Amino acid sequence: MRALIVGNSDGIGLALTHRLLADGWTVTGLSRSPAPVGSHHVVDVTSPDFPMVLAEVGGVDLCVYAAGVGEPLGEDLAGQTRALEVNLLGAARTFEAVVPRMLAAGRGHLIGLSSLADTTISAQAPGYAASKAGLTSYLLSLDAALRPRGVPATAVRFGFVDTKMAKSPVTPFKISTDRAADVLIRCIRTRPAIVSYPRRMAAVTGTLGLLLRATARLRRSRPDAS
């Protein structure tokens, strides 16, 4: 079995690479930095060369998009734009390359690492929240279209994971990268459309998302006080 993992030089992607190699998979990784294990290509998902590198990988049975960035909002919105480019458009470009081969083979599995932040309105990192909301929606839509043709898609919505992305000073229910890899291995075996983990964190963020959206609607409905 062949797997492609985009974003496997560290964090969850690297932990999953170790697990799949131990289970007998052949793993090819793509990321901005060299990975310490498996076959690997160094390339940025926003680079013009990215589709060409994907084409060189060939057909795979599993594609996991684990690349992700997120920066706090500042006066310069470039960091928010990059979050959209990496987290959402990079995934779309990856799936664009691998899905036709999977459909031709009549089998395959797409997994994208989204976030429980996909339900929130974030004044701190709007690009990150928006990109993850888009990724979840895209994966669920792809699943609806492709699962009947033998290529299911899974959106994995993690909370805080112990990686360089966990920049918040408060990280409730944070899990290790090994625990995150456990969740992904189960997804590979069972192929659900969506997984939210940890469930307690999912419940909290879901409620918070509803409150934030309600607050935003109230603000828009208020008459101009000037």
Secondary structure, 3 states (H helix, E strand, C coil): CEEEEECCCCHHHHHHHHHHHHCCCEEEEEECCCCCCCEEEECCCCCCCHHHHHHHHCCCCEEEECCCCCCCCCCCCHHHHHHHHHHHHHHHHHHHHHHHHHHHHCCCEEEEEEEHHHHCCCCCCHHHHHHHHHHHHHHHHHHHHHHHHCCCEEEEEECCECCCCCCCCCCCCCECHHHHHHHHHHHHHHCCCEEEECHHHHHHHHHHHHHHHHHHHHHHHCCCCC
